[in-house]
Every structure is written in C-alpha cells, then in structure tokens.
C-alpha cells in the first residue's frame, strides 16, 4: 500500500523538529508519536480548514512581515478562559522558534 498523504505530512513535520515519526500504536491518547524532548504533537492534514482562519492568519502575518516579526493568531470563544485560547502560527515560524533540539528524546 502506498504512503498516505497525511503520513508523509507527519513524517516531514517530525523531521523539521529533528525527530523521526514512529508508528501509531493506539496507546498515546491521540498524540502522534514524534518523540520530542519538549512537545507532544497532533498533526492533521485536512482537505478543508475554515477560510476565515486563513484570512486572519494571512493578515497578521503580512503586518508582522513588514516589521520583520512573526505573526501569531490567538483564538478563543466567549467565556473561555484566556489561558485556554488557541495559538496559531505558520509552521515555518514554529520550526524557526522551536526546531530541531540537540537534547535527549523523551516519549510522549
């Protein structure tokens, strides 16, 4: 069976972070196995994401680019605790900030 697109995406992301993707075994409660020393990841490759998300992210990234900064989109719903809000940024910016670590790898 050929390699699925989502699996290729997971593999590329893992390599960006300096780790190798490990097979899914069902014991990690939804975490993709990218044995990183600091993060547990859940990678999703979806056919569709909301267009408003891309519009907002594109807008803040354009503003940030002009100032030589990284654009970050923070989302929450009414009555959600602020510290539970979601942070969204471009993968290349995430990798630039948190990429390959030269430390011991720990299982999620």
NORFEN-V332049 format. One record per residue. N is the residue number from 0. RES is the residue in one small letter. SS is DSSP state (helix for helix, strand for strand, loop for the rest). PHI is phi as a letter, one per 20 degrees, with the letter a starting at -180 (NA if undefined). Layout:
# NORFEN-V332049
N;RES;SS;PHI
N;RES;SS;PHI
This chain:
# NORFEN-V332049
0;x;loop;NA
1;x;loop;f
2;x;loop;f
3;x;loop;f
4;x;helix;g
5;x;helix;f
6;x;helix;f
7;x;helix;f
8;x;helix;f
9;x;helix;g
10;x;helix;f
11;x;helix;f
12;x;helix;f
13;x;helix;g
14;x;helix;f
15;x;helix;g
16;x;loop;e
17;x;loop;n
18;x;loop;c
19;x;loop;d
20;x;strand;f
21;x;loop;d
22;x;loop;g
23;x;loop;f
24;x;loop;d
25;x;loop;n
26;x;loop;d
27;x;loop;d
28;x;loop;l
29;x;loop;n
30;x;loop;f
31;x;strand;f
32;x;loop;e
33;x;strand;c
34;x;loop;f
35;x;loop;e
36;x;loop;f
37;x;loop;c
38;x;loop;c
39;x;loop;d
40;x;strand;d
41;x;loop;c
42;x;loop;e
43;x;loop;c
44;x;loop;d
45;x;loop;d
46;x;loop;f
47;x;loop;b
48;x;loop;c
49;x;loop;g
50;x;helix;f
51;x;helix;f
52;x;helix;f
53;x;helix;f
54;x;helix;f
55;x;helix;f
56;x;helix;f
57;x;helix;f
58;x;helix;f
59;x;helix;f
60;x;helix;f
61;x;helix;f
62;x;helix;f
63;x;helix;f
64;x;helix;g
65;x;helix;f
66;x;loop;d
67;x;loop;l
68;x;loop;c
69;x;loop;d
70;x;loop;e
71;x;loop;c
72;x;strand;d
73;x;strand;d
74;x;strand;c
75;x;loop;b
76;x;loop;d
77;x;loop;g
78;x;loop;m
79;x;loop;f
80;x;loop;f
81;x;helix;g
82;x;helix;f
83;x;helix;d
84;x;loop;f
85;x;strand;e
86;x;strand;d
87;x;strand;c
88;x;loop;b
89;x;loop;f
90;x;helix;g
91;x;helix;f
92;x;helix;f
93;x;helix;g
94;x;helix;f
95;x;helix;f
96;x;helix;e
97;x;helix;c
98;x;loop;f
99;x;loop;g
100;x;loop;d
101;x;loop;e
102;x;loop;c
103;x;loop;f
104;x;loop;e
105;x;loop;c
106;x;loop;f
107;x;loop;f
